[in-house]
Amino acid sequence: MRWPNLSKTRALARRPLSLLGLWVCGLIAALTIPVLICNFGLIVHWLISRDNGSETNRLVFTLYRQIFGLDTATVISSGQQFIYLTATAAGLVLVEAISLVLHQRAVLALSQEVDAELKRQVYEQAAHIGPSDTFAQGATSAEVMLHQQTEIVRHSLVAWWRVIPYGMILLLGLLGVALAINFWLSTTAILLAIVIWSVYRNMIRPRVRQFAQTWDERAERHRMWLDECLSIVHLAQDDAEDFPGLNFSHELQEYQRASFRARLSQALRRPFLLSTILLAALFLLLIVGTAAEGRVSASTSMTLAAALICAYFPTASIFRLPQLLADGEVAAAKLLRFFQHGPAVLESADPADDTPLEQQITIHAVTLADAEGQGILSNLSLKIPAKHRIAIMSDDEIAPSALARLLLRHGDPAAGSISYDDCELRNAKLAQLRRHAVGVERRGRLFSASVSENITLGNQAISQAQIVEMTKHVGVHDFIQSLPDAYGTVIGISGRQIPAVQAFRITLARVLINKPSLLILEEPQTDFEEALLLDSQLTEIAKGRTLITLPASIVSLRKADAVIFLQQGNVAEQGTHGEILQRSELYRHIIYQRFNPFREDDMAAQDQ
C-alpha cells in the first residue's frame, strides 16, 4: 500500500450515512455533468437547425415521447422541443447542485470526524506522556500534533474523497462523451494536451524556476549589500562619495534589475502556457475545418469542446492528489509515532514518601540527546545548593531548558542521575515531586476562566484573601485591579488578552500558592525597567526556597547567587556573574550578544 499511515487515519471515518452519501451523491454528481453537456449540445443543435430551417434530431424527441408518455402520433412542435430541452437542462442543473452539495457535506463530515478523533487521541496521549515539553522552544510537540499535523491529514483526506469517486468517474464520463462524439478528434486533442503538459512540466517549468531562483539569489545578495550601505551611511562624510562599501546607487540599480527579472520570469509562465493552449486549440480547429470537413457539425464541435474543457478540472485535481497524499502520509506517520510514545517518566514501584529540597541538588554524569541523536548534555555533573538563587546560561538555548525539564523530572536522562538531597528523582513519588518542584514558562499558562480561577485551579480551599496576597507578592495585583471585573475578569483564549509578562506573573502566583521548595523560571522578555521590577519581586520570592532562573536580562544574572555556564552540554564555569565575566571570553561574548549590554555604561567595569 502506497500510503499505509494515511489509510489508517482514513479508517477512523466510521459514519455509515456519510460514507453512503459520499459514494451515492458522488456518483450522481459525476454522471450528471456529462449528461448535462450532451443536453447542452442538443440545445445548440436545435438552435442551429432552427436558424437553418433543417429538421431537428428525431431520435432525441422519440426518447422524450417515451419519457413523458406521449403518443407516437403526437407531434412535438419546435417550441415544445426547446422547452423540453431547457427543462431537462434545468432539472439536470438542480440535480447536480443538490448532489454536489450533499457530496461535499459528506466529504467535510468524514474529514471532520477523522480530525476530531485524531485531536482527541493527541489530547489523551499528551496526558499519558506527561509534561515533557516544559520550557520548549516554540510550540510543544503535542501542540504541533494537535494543530499542524492533524490539519495536514484532514486536507489530504478531503482531497482523496473529492477525487474518489467523484473526480475519477467525472473524468471517465467526460472522456467517454468526447470519444463517443468523435473518437479520432478526441484522441488527437487528448494526446496534444498530454504532450503540452509533459513539455511544460518537464522542460519549461523547471527552467523557469531555475532562472527565477538565480535572479532571486542575486536580488537577495544585492539587498544585503543595500542593508550594509544603510548600516554604515552615518560613517561617511558629506564629501566622501567613494567611501568604502558605500555605493548605494549602484547596488540599488543592480537590486532592481535582479528583482525585475526574477518577477518577470515568474509572471511569464502563465501567458506562455495560455498561448500554447490557444495554439493547440487553433490546430484542432484546423483539423475540424479540413480533415473532418462535413463530418463534424458546429454543435458536435461545441459539445466536444465543452466535454474536454470540463475534463481539465478533475484532471487537475487528480494530478495534485499524489503530493497532497504524500504530505498527509508524512503527517499521519508523525501522529502514529506520537501515539506510540510511552510516558516521559515512570513512577518507581516503591517510591519515597516525600521529596522536599532542603540541602542540595546533585547532578551526576547526566547525558541527554534530542530526537535526532544530537547531544544536549554530556556527562554533566554539578551540585546546586538549596535555598539559593541560581542562573543557568549556555552557549546554546536548548541545554538550559533541557536541564530544567530534567530537574522537574519532566523527562529522564539517557544516563546519569539527579537527586534532591539523598533522594534520586527516579525513586520519588511523582505527585509529591510535582508539588515541591514546579516550573513557570515565559509565556505563562492561562486558560479561559476568571483571574481567580486561573490562580486557584478550582481549589475551593484557597480564599480570596490568599489570592490577593499572592498577586501582590508577584506584583500583578494593581494590573488585575485595572481590568474591567478585576479578579472576576475572564482571561485566556476566549477572554481578555493580557500582556505576556502579566500572564507570567499570574501563572507564578498560581504555583506559589502551594509553596514549592524548588521554583524554576523561564524569564519573560521585557524592557529594562520591567526587568528591574520583576527582579526585585523574584528576590522576595527566592527567600526560603531554591530559585533557578533561565535569565532573559542582565539584571537577573547580576542578582543571582551563582551562575552555571554550560558549554557543549557540560559545566564550563560556575561562580558569580562578575567572576565568570572576568574568566571567560566566550561568556562575555554571549552576554554582549544576548543582552545588548552597551545600553549600560561600562558593564564589565561595574560587574568587576
C-alpha positions in Angstrom: 0.0 0.0 0.0 1.4 3.4 -1.0 0.0 5.4 1.8 -0.4 3.0 4.7 -0.3 5.5 7.6 -2.8 7.8 5.9 -5.1 4.8 5.2 -5.0 4.0 9.0 -6.3 7.5 9.7 -8.9 7.3 6.9 -10.2 4.2 8.6 -11.3 6.4 11.6 -14.2 7.7 9.5 -17.0 5.4 10.6 -20.2 7.3 9.8 -22.1 4.9 7.5 -24.6 7.6 6.3 -21.7 9.9 5.4 -19.8 7.1 3.6 -23.0 6.2 1.7 -23.7 9.8 0.8 -20.1 10.2 -0.3 -20.4 7.4 -2.9 -24.1 7.8 -4.0 -24.0 11.6 -4.3 -20.5 11.5 -5.8 -21.7 9.1 -8.5 -24.8 11.1 -9.3 -22.9 14.4 -9.4 -20.2 12.9 -11.6 -22.6 11.3 -14.1 -24.9 14.3 -14.3 -22.3 16.6 -15.8 -21.7 14.5 -18.9 -25.4 14.2 -19.5 -25.8 17.9 -19.0 -23.1 18.6 -21.6 -24.9 16.3 -24.1 -28.1 18.2 -23.4 -26.2 21.4 -24.0 -25.1 20.0 -27.3 -28.7 19.2 -28.3 -29.8 22.8 -27.4 -27.1 24.1 -29.6 -28.1 21.7 -32.4 -31.8 22.8 -32.1 -30.8 26.5 -32.3 -28.7 25.8 -35.4 -31.4 23.6 -37.0 -34.0 26.3 -36.4 -31.8 29.0 -38.0 -31.0 26.8 -41.0 -34.6 25.5 -41.4 -33.4 21.9 -41.1 -35.0 19.1 -39.2 -34.0 18.6 -35.6 -32.8 15.3 -34.2 -35.7 12.7 -34.4 -34.0 10.2 -32.1 -33.9 12.6 -29.2 -37.5 13.6 -29.4 -38.6 10.0 -29.8 -36.9 9.4 -26.4 -38.7 12.4 -25.0 -42.1 10.9 -26.1 -41.2 7.7 -24.1 -40.0 9.7 -21.0 -43.1 11.9 -20.9 -45.6 9.1 -22.0 -46.6 10.9 -25.2 -48.3 9.1 -28.1 -46.1 8.3 -31.0 -48.5 10.2 -33.2 -48.1 13.3 -31.1 -46.3 16.0 -33.0 -43.8 17.9 -30.9 -43.6 21.4 -32.2 -40.4 23.4 -32.5 -41.2 25.5 -29.4 -42.1 22.4 -27.4 -38.8 20.8 -28.4 -36.9 23.8 -27.0 -39.0 23.8 -23.8 -38.3 20.1 -23.3 -34.6 20.6 -23.8 -34.3 23.6 -21.5 -36.5 22.0 -18.8 -34.2 18.9 -18.9 -31.2 21.2 -18.6 -32.7 23.0 -15.6 -33.6 19.7 -14.0 -30.1 18.4 -14.5 -28.6 21.5 -13.1 -30.8 21.2 -10.0 -29.8 17.5 -9.6 -26.1 18.4 -10.0 -26.3 21.2 -7.4 -28.1 19.1 -4.8 -25.9 16.0 -5.3 -22.7 18.1 -5.3 -23.7 19.9 -2.0 -24.6 16.6 -0.4 -21.3 15.1 -1.6 -19.2 18.0 -0.3 -21.1 17.8 3.0 -20.3 14.1 3.3 -16.6 14.8 2.5 -16.4 17.5 5.1 -18.3 15.4 7.7 -15.9 12.5 7.3 -12.8 14.6 7.3 -14.0 16.4 10.4 -14.8 13.1 12.1 -11.2 11.9 11.5 -9.8 15.3 12.5 -11.8 15.3 15.8 -10.7 11.7 16.6 -7.1 12.5 16.0 -7.2 15.6 18.1 -8.9 13.6 20.9 -6.1 10.9 20.7 -3.5 13.7 20.8 -5.0 15.1 23.9 -5.2 11.7 25.6 -1.6 10.9 24.6 -0.4 14.2 25.9 -2.0 13.5 29.3 -0.4 10.0 29.1 3.1 11.2 28.3 3.1 14.0 30.8 4.7 17.5 30.7 7.8 16.5 28.7 7.9 19.8 26.7 8.1 22.3 29.5 10.3 25.2 28.5 10.3 24.0 24.9 11.4 26.5 22.3 8.3 27.4 20.4 5.2 25.1 20.2 5.3 21.8 22.1 5.2 18.5 20.2 1.6 18.0 21.4 0.6 21.4 20.1 2.2 20.7 16.8 0.4 17.4 16.5 -2.9 18.9 17.6 -2.9 21.8 15.2 -0.5 21.3 12.3 -0.3 17.6 11.7 -4.0 16.8 12.1 -4.8 19.7 9.8 -2.5 18.3 7.1 -4.1 14.9 7.4 -7.6 16.5 7.1 -6.6 18.4 3.9 -5.2 15.2 2.4 -8.4 13.2 3.2 -10.6 16.0 1.8 -8.6 15.8 -1.5 -8.8 12.0 -1.5 -12.6 11.9 -1.0 -13.2 14.6 -3.6 -11.3 12.6 -6.2 -12.5 9.2 -5.2 -15.1 8.5 -6.5 -16.4 11.9 -7.8 -13.3 13.1 -9.7 -12.4 9.8 -11.3 -15.9 9.0 -12.5 -16.4 12.6 -13.8 -13.2 12.4 -15.8 -14.1 9.0 -17.3 -17.6 10.2 -18.1 -16.4 13.3 -19.9 -13.8 11.4 -21.8 -16.4 8.8 -22.7 -18.7 11.5 -24.1 -15.9 13.1 -26.1 -14.7 9.8 -27.6 -18.3 8.8 -28.4 -18.8 12.1 -30.3 -15.7 11.8 -32.4 -13.1 9.2 -31.5 -10.2 10.4 -33.6 -10.6 14.1 -33.0 -10.9 13.5 -29.2 -7.9 11.2 -29.2 -5.9 13.9 -31.1 -6.9 16.5 -28.5 -6.1 14.3 -25.6 -2.7 13.4 -27.0 -1.9 17.0 -27.8 -2.8 18.0 -24.2 -0.6 15.3 -22.8 2.3 16.5 -25.0 1.9 20.1 -24.0 1.6 19.3 -20.3 4.7 17.0 -20.4 6.8 19.6 -22.2 5.7 22.3 -19.8 6.1 20.2 -16.7 9.4 18.5 -17.5 11.2 21.2 -19.6 9.7 24.7 -19.3 8.7 24.9 -15.7 12.0 23.6 -14.2 14.0 26.0 -16.3 11.8 29.0 -15.5 12.0 28.1 -11.8 15.8 27.8 -12.0 16.0 31.1 -13.9 13.8 32.8 -11.3 15.8 31.3 -8.4 19.1 32.5 -9.8 17.8 36.0 -10.1 16.2 35.8 -6.7 19.5 34.9 -5.2 21.2 37.8 -6.9 18.5 40.1 -5.7 18.9 38.9 -2.1 22.6 39.4 -2.3 22.2 43.0 -3.5 19.5 43.6 -0.9 22.1 42.6 1.8 24.6 45.0 0.3 21.9 47.7 0.4 21.5 46.9 4.1 25.2 47.2 4.6 25.3 50.5 2.9 22.5 51.7 5.1 24.3 50.5 8.3 27.5 52.5 7.5 25.9 55.6 6.0 26.4 57.5 9.2 30.2 56.9 9.0 30.6 58.6 5.6 31.5 62.3 5.3 29.4 64.6 3.2 32.2 64.8 0.6 33.3 61.2 0.7 31.3 59.8 -2.3 33.8 56.9 -2.7 33.6 55.8 0.9 34.5 52.1 1.0 31.4 49.9 0.7 29.1 52.9 0.2 27.9 52.6 -3.4 24.2 52.7 -2.7 23.0 53.9 -6.2 24.9 51.1 -8.0 23.6 48.4 -5.6 20.0 49.7 -5.8 20.2 49.6 -9.6 21.5 46.0 -9.5 18.9 45.0 -7.0 16.1 46.5 -9.1 17.4 44.7 -12.2 17.7 41.3 -10.5 14.3 41.5 -8.7 12.6 42.6 -12.0 14.0 39.6 -13.9 13.0 37.2 -11.1 9.5 38.5 -11.1 9.2 38.7 -14.8 10.2 35.1 -15.2 7.5 34.1 -12.8 4.9 36.3 -14.5 5.6 34.9 -18.0 4.8 31.3 -17.1 1.0 31.7 -17.4 1.0 33.7 -20.6 3.3 31.2 -22.2 1.1 28.3 -21.2 -2.0 30.1 -22.2 -0.6 30.9 -25.7 0.5 27.3 -26.1 -3.0 26.1 -25.3 -4.6 28.6 -27.7 -2.2 27.5 -30.5 -3.2 23.9 -29.8 -6.9 24.8 -29.9 -6.3 26.5 -33.3 -4.6 23.4 -34.5 -7.6 21.3 -33.6 -9.9 23.8 -35.3 -7.7 23.4 -38.4 -8.3 19.7 -38.3 -12.0 20.2 -37.9 -12.1 22.5 -40.8 -10.1 20.4 -43.2 -9.7 16.7 -42.5 -13.1 16.4 -40.7 -15.0 18.7 -43.2 -18.6 17.7 -43.4 -18.4 15.1 -40.6 -18.2 17.3 -37.6 -21.0 19.8 -37.2 -20.8 23.0 -35.2 -23.0 21.6 -32.4 -20.9 18.5 -32.3 -17.7 20.6 -32.1 -19.1 22.7 -29.3 -20.2 19.7 -27.3 -16.8 18.0 -27.8 -15.0 21.2 -26.7 -17.2 21.5 -23.6 -16.5 17.9 -22.6 -12.8 18.3 -23.0 -12.6 21.7 -21.2 -14.6 20.3 -18.3 -12.3 17.3 -18.1 -9.5 19.7 -17.2 -10.8 20.3 -13.7 -10.9 16.6 -12.4 -7.6 16.0 -14.2 -6.0 18.9 -12.3 -7.4 17.5 -9.0 -6.1 14.0 -9.8 -2.6 15.4 -10.7 -2.5 17.4 -7.4 -3.6 14.4 -5.3 -0.3 12.5 -5.0 1.5 15.4 -3.5 -1.3 16.1 -1.0 -1.4 12.4 -0.1 2.4 12.3 0.3 2.1 15.3 2.7 -0.7 13.5 4.6 1.3 10.3 4.8 4.2 12.1 6.5 1.8 13.9 8.9 -0.1 10.6 9.6 3.2 8.8 10.3 4.2 11.5 12.8 0.9 11.3 14.5 1.0 7.5 14.8 4.6 7.6 16.2 3.4 10.2 18.7 0.6 7.9 19.8 3.1 5.1 20.4 5.2 7.1 22.8 5.2 5.9 26.4 5.1 8.2 29.4 8.1 10.5 29.6 8.7 9.3 33.2 7.5 6.3 35.2 7.0 6.1 38.9 9.1 3.7 40.9 7.4 0.6 42.2 8.4 1.6 45.7 8.5 5.5 45.7 9.9 7.6 48.5 7.2 9.2 50.7 8.3 12.8 50.4 10.9 14.8 48.4 11.3 18.3 49.7 14.5 20.0 48.8 16.4 21.1 51.9 20.2 20.7 51.2 21.3 20.5 47.6 20.5 19.2 44.1 23.1 16.6 42.9 23.5 16.0 39.2 25.8 13.1 38.4 27.1 12.2 35.0 23.9 13.2 33.2 23.7 12.7 29.4 20.9 13.7 27.2 20.3 13.8 23.4 17.5 15.1 21.2 15.2 13.1 19.0 17.8 13.2 16.1 20.6 11.9 18.4 22.3 15.3 18.8 23.9 15.7 22.2 22.4 18.3 24.5 24.0 17.4 27.9 27.3 15.4 28.0 28.3 13.7 31.2 27.2 16.7 33.2 28.0 16.7 37.0 27.4 19.5 39.5 25.9 20.4 42.8 23.4 23.2 43.3 23.0 24.4 46.9 19.4 24.6 48.2 17.8 27.9 49.1 20.0 29.9 46.7 19.2 31.9 43.6 20.9 30.2 40.6 21.0 31.3 37.0 21.8 28.9 34.1 23.5 30.1 31.0 24.8 28.2 28.0 26.4 28.6 24.6 23.1 27.4 23.2 19.4 28.0 24.2 18.5 24.3 24.3 20.7 23.0 27.1 19.3 25.2 29.9 15.7 24.3 29.0 16.6 20.6 28.8 18.3 20.7 32.2 15.3 22.5 33.7 13.0 19.7 32.4 15.2 17.1 34.0 15.3 18.9 37.3 11.5 18.9 37.4 11.5 15.3 36.2 9.5 16.0 33.1 11.9 13.6 31.5 14.7 11.3 32.5 18.3 11.5 31.3 19.7 8.8 28.9 22.4 8.2 31.6 23.3 9.5 35.0 21.1 10.6 37.9 19.6 13.6 39.6 18.9 13.8 43.3 17.2 16.1 45.8 19.2 15.7 48.9 19.6 11.9 49.3 16.5 11.0 47.1 17.1 10.2 43.5 14.3 11.6 41.3 13.5 8.2 39.8 12.6 7.0 43.2 10.4 10.0 44.1 6.7 9.9 44.2 5.5 11.9 41.2 2.5 13.6 42.9 4.7 14.9 45.8 7.5 15.8 43.5 5.2 17.9 41.3 4.1 19.8 44.5 7.6 20.5 45.7 9.2 21.3 42.3 7.4 23.5 39.8 8.3 25.4 36.7 6.9 28.5 35.0 7.5 29.2 31.3 8.0 32.7 30.0 4.6 32.8 28.2 2.7 31.6 31.3 -0.1 29.0 31.2 -3.6 30.6 31.3 -6.9 29.1 30.4 -10.3 30.6 29.6 -11.6 31.5 33.1 -11.5 34.3 35.6 -8.3 35.5 37.0 -9.2 34.0 40.4 -9.9 30.6 38.8 -6.6 30.7 36.9 -4.8 31.1 40.2 -6.8 28.6 42.3 -7.4 25.9 39.6 -10.7 25.1 41.2 -9.3 24.6 44.7 -12.1 26.0 46.9 -9.8 25.9 50.0 -7.9 28.9 48.7 -9.5 32.1 49.9 -9.8 35.4 48.1 -7.5 37.0 50.7 -4.8 34.4 49.9 -5.2 35.1 46.2 -4.8 38.9 46.7 -1.8 38.4 49.0 -0.1 36.2 46.4 -0.8 38.6 43.5 0.7 41.4 45.5 3.7 39.2 46.2 4.4 38.8 42.5 3.5 42.4 41.5 0.3 41.8 39.5 -2.4 43.0 41.9 -2.5 46.5 40.5 -2.8 45.2 36.9 -5.6 42.9 37.9 -7.5 45.7 39.6 -7.3 47.7 36.4 -9.2 45.0 34.5 -12.9 45.6 33.9 -14.1 43.0 36.5 -10.8 42.8 38.5 -10.3 39.3 39.7 -13.6 38.2 38.0 -12.3 39.2 34.5 -12.2 36.2 32.1 -8.8 35.8 30.5 -7.3 33.2 28.2 -8.0 32.4 24.6 -11.8 33.2 24.8 -11.4 36.0 27.2 -9.4 39.2 27.6 -5.9 39.1 26.1 -3.3 40.3 28.6 0.5 41.1 28.1 2.9 38.2 28.3 4.7 39.5 31.4 1.4 39.7 33.3 0.4 36.2 32.2 3.7 35.1 33.6 3.0 36.8 36.9 -0.5 35.3 37.2 1.0 31.8 36.5 3.7 32.5 39.1 1.1 33.4 41.7 -0.7 30.1 40.9 2.4 27.9 41.6 3.4 29.9 44.7 0.1 29.2 46.4 1.4 25.7 47.1 4.7 26.9 48.5 7.1 24.8 46.4 10.7 24.3 47.7 12.1 24.4 44.1 11.0 27.0 41.6 12.4 27.1 38.1 11.5 30.1 36.0 12.0 30.9 32.3 12.0 34.7 32.5 9.9 36.6 30.0 11.3 39.1 27.6 10.7 42.6 28.9 12.2 46.0 28.7 14.9 47.1 31.1 12.6 48.9 33.6 10.2 46.0 33.7 13.2 43.6 34.2 14.3 45.6 37.2 10.8 45.5 38.7 10.5 41.8 38.1 13.9 41.1 39.5 13.0 42.8 42.8 10.0 40.6 43.1 12.0 37.5 42.3 14.4 38.5 45.1 11.5 38.3 47.6 10.2 35.1 46.0 13.6 33.4 46.4 13.6 33.8 50.1 13.4 30.4 51.8 13.4 28.3 48.6 15.7 27.3 45.7 15.1 29.5 42.7 16.6 28.6 39.4 16.2 31.0 36.5 16.8 30.9 32.8 17.5 34.6 32.5 16.2 37.0 29.9 18.0 40.1 31.2 21.4 41.1 32.5 19.7 42.2 35.7 18.8 38.7 36.7 22.4 37.4 36.2 23.8 40.1 38.4 21.4 39.3 41.3 21.9 35.6 41.2 23.9 34.0 44.0 25.7 31.9 41.4 25.7 31.4 37.6 26.2 28.0 36.0 27.6 28.4 32.5 27.3 25.4 30.2 29.4 24.9 27.1 28.7 22.0 24.8 26.5 20.3 27.4 28.9 20.5 30.3 29.9 22.9 33.0 32.4 25.4 31.7 32.2 27.9 34.5 30.5 28.3 37.9 30.5 31.4 40.1 29.0 34.8 40.3 28.3 36.8 37.1 31.2 39.1 37.7 33.6 36.3 38.3 32.7 34.4 35.2 32.8 37.6 33.2 36.4 38.1 34.2 37.4 34.5 33.4 35.5 33.5 30.2 35.8 35.3 26.9 33.0 33.2 25.5 30.7 34.2 28.4 31.4 37.9 27.8 30.6 37.4 24.1 27.3 35.7 24.8 26.3 38.3 27.4 27.1 41.0 24.9 25.2 39.2 22.1 22.0 38.3 24.0 21.5 41.1 26.5 22.8 44.1 24.5 24.9 45.4 27.3 26.0 48.6 25.5 22.8 50.2 26.9 24.6 50.5 30.2 27.8 52.4 30.8 30.9 50.2 31.0 29.1 47.0 32.1 32.2 45.0 32.6 33.7 47.6 34.9 30.6 47.6 37.0 30.4 43.9 37.4 34.0 43.5 38.3 
